[in-house]
Structures are given as C-alpha cells and as structure tokens.
Amino acid sequence: MPKLKTRKAAIKRYKKTAAGNYLRRHAYKGHLLMHKSKTQKRKLSRTVCVSPSDKKPIKLMLPY
C-alpha cells in the first residue's frame, strides 16, 4: 500500500494534540488591526480546538 500524502497547507494551519483534537488559530488577525479593539485582538490571538464537524476532513488531510 502506498504512503498517504500530507496536505502541506493543513500541516501549517493545524496542530494535533495528545488527546487527538486539532488546534487552530482565529481568523481576522492578519491585517486592518487599527480599528479593532485590544480586547478583540487579544481574543483572536488564542488558539482554539477545531469543531467536531470539521475534525473529519482535517484528519483526512493529516494522515500521520
């Protein structure tokens, strides 16, 4: 059986935890930051777990 390829875009965006979950970063933190409040920017800086409905496609993109 041939090796499965890893999606390089996905490996840059998601990190697998020991419990089998995936961590992701928030969107809207890349640019246009002057009009956003400090509170909003601080909350967008945190990493969060991927929702269960998005877990299966990410698992297919990251086989190892």
Secondary structure, 3 states (H helix, E strand, C coil): CCCCCCCHHHHHHCEECCCCCEEEECCCCCCCCCCCCHHHHHHHHCEEECCHHHHHHHHHHCCC
